[in-house]
C-alpha cells in the first residue's frame, strides 16, 4: 500500500491524545483505501465478460446475483448462475448460494445491461475458484481453427470487431484457406474502418469464389468507403448480371448511391440513381432513403 503523508499534522510537542487521534485518522484512511480497491464497478457489457466472474446490480433487498460468463459454441454467451451476495458495512461479500442443485445456465443476448467483474480478492469470501472446474469441457478445442473462426464470427455478430479480429487472425495463421475466414476477416476490417485491408483480402477470396454474393457485398462496401466508386460500380454491375443470389443487390446499389450523396456529386448520383433504380426501389427500407437523398440533391 502507498504511504500516506498528512502534511502539517505531525508535531513532536502534541499531547498523547492528539497523537492517538492522528493514528486513528491514518488507520481510517488506510482502511477506506482497501475498501475502495474492492469496490465493484458496473461498467462491463456481456460481450466484454468472457471467462469472468461477474455481478449484476443489486435488487431491492441489496442482493447481487452473480455467476460466471463464458461462451458455449452452440448457445453463444452463457451465464452460469452461482447465487447472490450482499455487501456488509465493512465491505465483506456475504454469499447465499442458489438453492437448486446442479447448474443453472442462462443464454445471454448482447444488450446494454452492465455487469461488474468480481475482484480476485473476493473469491475466497464467495467460496469460488478463479476458474470453474467445469469450464475445461468447453475449452477442449480452444486452439483449433474451427473454434477460432466460430468465436470470431460470434464477436463480429455482436459488433465487437476488434475482439473478433483477435480470434480470426489467429485462425488465419493456422489455415488461411479455411472456408469463410477471409470474408469474416474483411467484415472485421470494414467494421474497424481498415478498408484497404478488407479490399486486399476480399480480392484474394474472389479468385476462388468470384460469384459469391456476400464476398462481393463486402468488397463493394470497402471500395465505396475507400473512395473507389467507379470500381465499386463495376463490381456491382457484374453482381447484378452474373450472381444468382440477389439478397444484397439493393444494399450494394444503396452504398454506392450514398457515397455519391455524401460527396455531393450530383452528376454521378443521378446517373447511378437511374441505372440502379429497379434495385433501389425493390427494398422497402432503402427506397424511402434513396428517394429522400434524390429529393435533397434536387433542391
C-alpha angles and dihedrals in degrees: 000000000000116000116253120219120194103196117214096013101090116086125162091212094058119117122256088252091058090047090054090051091052092048091050090050091051092050092049092050091049093048092049090053091053091052091047090056091057096044111121121230121208097215107113128097122220091252090056093053105071110150093003136127105234140183129211124218115282121269124227091285094053093254119141116209109221141180146125127298119208139149122260110200091224103033100033120213109020133185117211104204115220102172138265137295138195127211114231124213091270092054096255118145112234109197131206111193121219114273096221116086118235128027124316112206130185127190111231126214115207107255142137097283110123125212134186127238110238109235117244088237089068098052093091092051090052091041093232130136121238089243119024114237092230092059092078091072088065093050101057095110097030096134098041121114090234093057094043090051093048092049091049090049091052094049091049088052089055090049091246091129098160090056090045090054091058090062097037096051090051088052089050091056090056100041120356089182094060108134113263094004098111095051091046089053089049090052089056092047092050091048090052092045093246090135101162091055088052092050093049096051095041092055088056090049092051092057088070098033108025094164099047106129097208095049090050091048092055091046093051089050093049093048093050091050089047090055095247095128098155090054089049090051092051092051091046093052090051090051092049090052106036111021113088094199104083096180096113102033096105092045092049092050092047095051091057093044092050091051091056090046092053090050090047087231095159097176096054091038091057093045093051093042088057097042097046097033097116091056094043092050094046094071116071093207096046098040097072092044092052092046092049092052090047092051093048094052091051093057 
